[in-house]
Amino acid sequence: MASPSLQMQLSDSELKLLQALVYQECGMHFDSRRAHFLQDRLQRRLRECRLDSFYSYYRLLISEEGKAELAKLLENLTVNETSFFRNKAQLELFHKHVLDDLLRRKQERHDFSLRMWSAGCSTGQEAYTMAMLAADALSYHCLRNPSGHEWTLPKPLIPPPWKVEVLASDISYSVLRAGQEATYSESQMASVDYNYRLRHFDKVGDRYAVKKPLKELVHFDFHNLKTEYLPQHNDVIFCRNVMMYFDEAEQKRLVEKFSRCLNAGGYLFVGHAESLLGLTDRFNMIYRDTGTAYQKTEVNS
Ligand SMILES: C[S@@+](CC[C@H](N)C(=O)[O-])C[C@H]1O[C@@H](n2cnc3c(N)ncnc32)[C@H](O)[C@@H]1O
């Protein structure tokens, strides 16, 4: 059994075994630039488990009893940086063009449901941002296209007959718990303007709690993007700042899966430093100002 302070030696072959296991389990690719990060996290987990070699740790991870430890390791390897209203130019495009187009096409088909997915949601700020913008776009849409539905007071956040669902998924249980809890610190709220704070948050002590009507639109669930079965029938997928940790082969597989998870004419948003260039021909890139998104090529008329 290893002493807690001892730094164990990680051989090249052990590193390769563990790199391959992590890749196989969640798609994250630790190339030479990021190998030191992987090594550091492996050292920590090895000490925590009080094992005396990385090979024993690997054996634990692939065993039936090691499933919880594998989840912990993956959790330790994720980067969870996120914020409300991240990448404003892209959100302008989402709000003004994408939602407008989706609501108009849906209204024509008398389909009053909007399904969106924040894939790799971290602590939930992206999913709540999507819900706030969808609620805004819908109020505006319904003003221009009155449905004749009677509203009960207080006025609902989502005007009937419309329904909005946002699925927020991640591979890390701790970030999913935080998203579900939906309370944010002053510094996490820095990018939320006062109009949105007033409408969608309650001040509770020194934190901000998402109000019930907005919270009810967002549902948190565990999904590993590496697996084959992923949530279907989405109108919009945000998968931002996740693919950058995958290699090209895994990015291609993921984009292929996303195209199957989207309704015809649905939209995919990726991070500022990510692109679908060279990965697929199933999407067309659209852009306004500096914001970009991708639309699935087959569109329902
Ligand atoms: C940098 S955060 C991005 C959060 C948010 N999308 C944004 O752009 O602000 C990346 C998130 O992807 C998650 N992630 C990484 N690999 C994943 C996988 N295979 N399946 C699901 N989520 C994954 C991480 O746990 C992390 O919370």
The ligand as a Gaussian input file, in Angstrom:
#p B3LYP/6-31G(d) Opt

LIG

0 1
 C      -15.857000      23.328000     -20.648000
 S      -17.400000      22.634000     -20.143000
 C      -18.497000      23.449000     -21.275000
 C      -19.782000      23.879000     -20.620000
 C      -20.746000      24.618000     -21.549000
 N      -21.109000      23.800000     -22.661000
 C      -20.151000      25.912000     -22.023000
 O      -19.676000      26.008000     -23.162000
 O      -20.116000      26.872000     -21.243000
 C      -17.286000      20.976000     -20.839000
 C      -18.263000      19.999000     -20.205000
 O      -18.318000      18.818000     -21.021000
 C      -18.446000      17.697000     -20.181000
 N      -18.000000      16.472000     -20.903000
 C      -16.753000      16.120000     -21.254000
 N      -16.755000      14.915000     -21.853000
 C      -18.054000      14.503000     -21.896000
 C      -18.697000      13.345000     -22.388000
 N      -18.024000      12.338000     -22.972000
 N      -20.029000      13.252000     -22.242000
 C      -20.735000      14.258000     -21.655000
 N      -20.185000      15.377000     -21.162000
 C      -18.844000      15.501000     -21.277000
 C      -17.590000      18.038000     -18.980000
 O      -17.949000      17.305000     -17.822000
 C      -17.834000      19.533000     -18.815000
 O      -18.832000      19.818000     -17.865000

